[in-house]
Amino acid sequence: MTRLPKNSRLTVSVPLLIATVLLAGACAAKAPTLAPVVRISQNDGTTKLVGEGRLSHAPEYIELHVRVQSQCFATPLAASEATDAAVAKVMKMAQATIDATNKKDGVFSRGGFTQPFSRYINRSLTLCEGTFQKTATVVIKSSRVSSFSARLTDLQRTVLAGSLRKLDNKRGDKPVTFATLSEPAPRLYYETRERLEQEALADALANARKKFQAAAKVACGNTKHRVARFVETSASSARPISYGRSSTASGSGSGAVAFDAIWINKLLDVYFDVDAGTCSVRS
């Protein structure tokens, strides 16, 4: 498979890739004179075709976020201490979900900011006015994709079953510390993602060449063709997109979680230079 040079701009010609898409020699026999024809060349001897390259890859690691919040505390320090204690507990539990021998796995926290807090109930009632809250996030990155479901279940049971949540705060005006889990997200490592993107671009170029050859095989004359330039049209969705991240949401109980393949889709506008005076194809 032909690969694009890393970090190349798609609007410049690449000799190696151009060489793979040259249509050598003459086309097949001339089309019948009386047959209706459509010019390959539409604008100044240049024809544009769109090539598509689509690849998939199994997830290499799972990323999960646990958001820890302490609310309705009398002072910023009290809110901070409550959150920090809960974060330490979550990070300790999360160690069981990662592979300690894999240097790319890890559990770390981020954020951790304190701010004023109040809980608005209705026009006449505001709870916890003049109090403070602190929010922090524990990020888990685990390469144990196949066994992540079972480990997630254990983490859910501990985090969501009340070990970090005070359940006696029915009115909502007492200090409370609680945690919420995000949906587990399948990911690719940076190196894999970049390689797949380059391969998908090369596939898109080859796909455009195949389409051009199919259109030109009945063309007439000793017409030469070459790739003038190509432009990526899928830059806005160039990164891997996961389809059906999991069969169940992270907060839905102890159901098994399965992860689909990650897909990368690339589109290229490929412009072929054609001899407009001699080459046409039947409609």
C-alpha positions as CSV (number, residue, x, y, z in Angstrom):
1,M,0.0,0.0,0.0
2,T,1.3,3.4,-0.9
3,R,1.6,5.8,2.0
4,L,1.6,9.6,2.1
5,P,4.7,11.2,3.7
6,K,4.0,12.2,7.3
7,N,3.0,15.8,7.9
8,S,2.8,16.5,4.1
9,R,0.2,19.0,2.9
10,L,-2.3,17.5,0.7
11,T,-2.3,20.3,-1.8
12,V,1.2,19.6,-3.1
13,S,2.2,16.8,-5.5
14,V,4.0,13.8,-4.1
15,P,6.1,12.1,-6.8
16,L,5.8,8.6,-5.4
17,L,2.0,8.8,-5.2
18,I,1.7,10.5,-8.6
19,A,3.6,7.6,-10.1
20,T,1.1,5.2,-8.8
21,V,-1.8,6.9,-10.5
22,L,-0.4,7.6,-14.0
23,L,-2.5,6.1,-16.7
24,A,0.1,4.8,-19.1
25,G,-0.3,4.7,-22.9
26,A,-3.5,4.9,-24.9
27,C,-7.0,4.1,-23.9
28,A,-8.8,1.1,-25.5
29,A,-10.5,1.2,-28.9
30,K,-12.1,4.4,-30.0
31,A,-15.8,4.9,-29.0
32,P,-18.3,4.6,-31.8
33,T,-18.6,7.9,-33.7
34,L,-22.4,8.1,-33.3
35,A,-22.6,7.0,-29.7
36,P,-23.6,9.7,-27.2
37,V,-20.5,10.9,-25.3
38,V,-19.7,12.8,-22.2
39,R,-16.3,14.5,-21.9
40,I,-14.1,13.3,-19.1
41,S,-12.6,16.8,-19.0
42,Q,-15.0,19.4,-17.8
43,N,-12.8,22.4,-16.9
44,D,-9.6,23.3,-18.7
45,G,-8.6,19.7,-19.3
46,T,-8.9,18.7,-15.6
47,T,-11.3,16.1,-14.2
48,K,-12.1,15.8,-10.5
49,L,-13.0,12.6,-8.8
50,V,-13.6,11.9,-5.1
51,G,-11.7,9.0,-3.6
52,E,-12.6,7.4,-0.3
53,G,-10.4,5.5,2.2
54,R,-12.0,3.8,5.2
55,L,-10.2,1.8,7.8
56,S,-11.0,0.3,11.2
57,H,-9.0,-0.7,14.2
58,A,-9.8,-2.3,17.5
59,P,-9.6,0.1,20.5
60,E,-6.1,0.1,22.2
61,Y,-7.2,1.6,25.5
62,I,-10.2,2.8,27.3
63,E,-10.6,6.2,28.9
64,L,-12.9,6.8,31.8
65,H,-13.6,9.9,33.8
66,V,-14.8,10.0,37.4
67,R,-16.0,13.4,38.5
68,V,-15.9,14.0,42.2
69,Q,-17.8,17.0,43.8
70,S,-18.2,18.3,47.3
71,Q,-21.0,20.8,47.8
72,C,-22.6,22.9,50.5
73,F,-19.5,23.1,52.7
74,A,-19.0,26.1,55.0
75,T,-15.5,27.0,53.9
76,P,-13.4,26.5,50.8
77,L,-10.9,24.5,52.8
78,A,-13.6,22.1,54.0
79,A,-14.8,21.5,50.5
80,S,-11.3,21.0,49.2
81,E,-10.4,18.5,51.9
82,A,-13.6,16.5,51.3
83,T,-13.0,16.3,47.5
84,D,-9.3,15.5,47.9
85,A,-10.1,12.6,50.3
86,A,-12.7,11.2,47.8
87,V,-10.3,11.6,44.9
88,A,-7.6,9.7,46.7
89,K,-10.1,6.9,47.4
90,V,-11.2,6.7,43.7
91,M,-7.6,6.7,42.5
92,K,-6.7,3.8,44.8
93,M,-9.7,1.8,43.5
94,A,-9.0,2.6,39.9
95,Q,-5.5,1.1,40.1
96,A,-7.2,-2.3,39.7
97,T,-8.4,-1.3,36.2
98,I,-5.0,-0.6,34.6
99,D,-2.0,-2.7,33.6
100,A,0.9,-1.5,35.8
101,T,3.4,-2.9,33.3
102,N,2.1,-0.7,30.5
103,K,3.7,2.7,30.7
104,K,0.8,4.2,28.7
105,D,-1.7,3.2,31.3
106,G,-2.4,5.5,34.2
107,V,-4.7,7.0,36.8
108,F,-4.4,10.7,37.5
109,S,-6.5,13.7,38.6
110,R,-7.0,17.1,37.1
111,G,-9.0,20.2,37.9
112,G,-9.7,20.7,41.6
113,F,-11.0,24.2,41.8
114,T,-13.1,25.7,44.6
115,Q,-15.9,28.2,44.1
116,P,-19.0,29.6,45.9
117,F,-22.0,27.4,45.8
118,S,-25.8,27.6,46.3
119,R,-28.7,25.3,45.3
120,Y,-31.7,27.1,43.8
121,I,-34.9,25.3,44.5
122,N,-37.7,27.7,43.6
123,R,-38.5,31.4,43.9
124,S,-38.7,31.4,47.6
125,L,-36.1,28.8,48.5
126,T,-32.3,28.8,48.0
127,L,-30.3,26.1,49.8
128,C,-26.6,26.2,50.8
129,E,-26.4,29.9,50.2
130,G,-22.9,31.3,51.1
131,T,-21.3,27.9,51.0
132,F,-18.6,26.4,48.8
133,Q,-17.9,23.5,46.5
134,K,-14.9,21.8,44.9
135,T,-14.8,19.7,41.8
136,A,-12.1,17.4,40.5
137,T,-11.8,14.7,37.9
138,V,-10.0,11.3,38.0
139,V,-8.9,10.1,34.6
140,I,-8.4,6.4,34.0
141,K,-6.5,5.1,30.9
142,S,-6.5,1.3,30.7
143,S,-5.2,-1.0,28.0
144,R,-7.1,-3.9,29.5
145,V,-9.9,-3.5,26.9
146,S,-11.2,-7.1,27.0
147,S,-11.5,-7.2,30.8
148,F,-12.5,-3.6,31.3
149,S,-16.2,-4.5,31.6
150,A,-15.7,-6.6,34.7
151,R,-13.3,-4.1,36.3
152,L,-15.7,-1.3,35.5
153,T,-18.5,-3.1,37.3
154,D,-16.4,-3.4,40.5
155,L,-15.6,0.3,40.3
156,Q,-19.2,1.3,39.7
157,R,-20.4,-0.7,42.7
158,T,-17.9,1.0,45.0
159,V,-18.2,4.5,43.7
160,L,-21.9,4.7,42.9
161,A,-23.2,2.5,45.7
162,G,-22.8,5.1,48.4
163,S,-19.2,4.9,49.6
164,L,-18.7,8.5,48.5
165,R,-22.3,9.7,48.7
166,K,-24.2,10.7,51.8
167,L,-27.8,9.4,51.4
168,D,-29.3,11.2,54.4
169,N,-29.4,14.6,52.8
170,K,-33.0,14.5,51.5
171,R,-33.5,18.3,51.9
172,G,-30.3,19.1,50.0
173,D,-28.9,21.6,52.5
174,K,-26.1,19.5,54.1
175,P,-22.6,19.0,52.9
176,V,-22.3,16.2,50.5
177,T,-19.5,14.5,48.5
178,F,-20.4,12.3,45.5
179,A,-19.0,10.9,42.3
180,T,-20.3,10.4,38.8
181,L,-18.8,8.2,36.0
182,S,-18.6,9.1,32.3
183,E,-19.3,6.7,29.6
184,P,-16.1,4.6,28.9
185,A,-14.6,5.8,25.6
186,P,-12.5,3.5,23.3
187,R,-9.3,5.2,22.1
188,L,-6.3,4.7,19.8
189,Y,-2.7,5.7,20.7
190,Y,-1.4,8.7,18.8
191,E,1.1,6.7,16.7
192,T,-1.6,4.2,15.6
193,R,-4.0,7.0,14.7
194,E,-1.5,8.9,12.6
195,R,-0.5,5.7,10.7
196,L,-4.1,4.8,10.0
197,E,-4.8,8.3,8.7
198,Q,-1.9,8.2,6.3
199,E,-3.0,4.7,5.1
200,A,-6.6,5.9,4.7
201,L,-5.4,8.9,2.6
202,A,-3.4,6.5,0.3
203,D,-6.4,4.3,0.0
204,A,-8.5,7.3,-1.0
205,L,-6.0,8.3,-3.7
206,A,-6.0,4.7,-5.1
207,N,-9.8,4.7,-5.0
208,A,-10.0,7.9,-7.1
209,R,-7.5,6.3,-9.6
210,K,-9.7,3.2,-9.9
211,K,-12.8,5.4,-10.6
212,F,-10.9,7.3,-13.2
213,Q,-9.6,4.2,-14.9
214,A,-13.2,2.8,-15.0
215,A,-14.4,5.9,-16.7
216,A,-11.5,6.2,-19.1
217,K,-11.1,2.6,-20.3
218,V,-13.5,3.2,-23.2
219,A,-12.0,6.6,-24.1
220,C,-10.5,7.3,-27.4
221,G,-7.1,8.5,-28.6
222,N,-3.5,8.3,-27.2
223,T,-4.4,10.5,-24.3
224,K,-2.0,10.9,-21.4
225,H,-3.3,11.5,-17.9
226,R,-1.7,12.5,-14.6
227,V,-2.7,13.6,-11.1
228,A,-2.4,17.4,-11.0
229,R,-3.2,17.8,-7.3
230,F,-5.4,16.4,-4.5
231,V,-7.1,18.0,-1.6
232,E,-8.4,16.4,1.6
233,T,-12.1,17.2,2.0
234,S,-12.6,15.4,5.3
235,A,-10.3,17.5,7.5
236,S,-13.2,18.3,9.9
237,S,-13.6,14.6,10.7
238,A,-10.0,13.5,10.3
239,R,-9.7,11.9,13.7
240,P,-10.9,8.4,14.6
241,I,-14.6,8.3,15.4
242,S,-16.0,5.5,17.6
243,Y,-19.3,4.0,16.6
244,G,-21.4,2.5,19.4
245,R,-18.9,3.1,22.2
246,S,-20.6,0.7,24.5
247,S,-23.7,-1.5,24.7
248,T,-24.7,0.0,28.1
249,A,-24.1,3.4,29.7
250,S,-21.6,3.4,32.5
251,G,-24.3,4.2,35.1
252,S,-26.8,1.6,34.0
253,G,-25.7,-1.1,36.6
254,S,-23.6,-4.2,36.1
255,G,-24.4,-5.0,32.5
256,A,-21.5,-6.0,30.3
257,V,-19.8,-3.3,28.2
258,A,-18.6,-4.0,24.7
259,F,-16.5,-1.8,22.5
260,D,-16.8,-1.5,18.7
261,A,-14.0,-0.9,16.3
262,I,-12.8,2.7,15.7
263,W,-13.3,3.9,12.1
264,I,-11.3,6.4,10.2
265,N,-12.8,7.8,7.0
266,K,-10.9,10.0,4.5
267,L,-12.1,11.8,1.4
268,L,-9.8,13.2,-1.3
269,D,-10.7,15.5,-4.2
270,V,-8.3,14.2,-6.9
271,Y,-7.7,16.3,-10.0
272,F,-6.6,14.5,-13.2
273,D,-5.0,16.4,-16.1
274,V,-6.6,15.1,-19.3
275,D,-6.2,15.9,-23.0
276,A,-9.7,17.4,-23.5
277,G,-9.3,17.4,-27.3
278,T,-9.0,13.6,-27.8
279,C,-10.5,11.8,-24.8
280,S,-14.2,11.2,-24.1
281,V,-16.3,8.4,-22.7
282,R,-19.7,7.0,-23.6
283,S,-22.6,8.1,-21.4
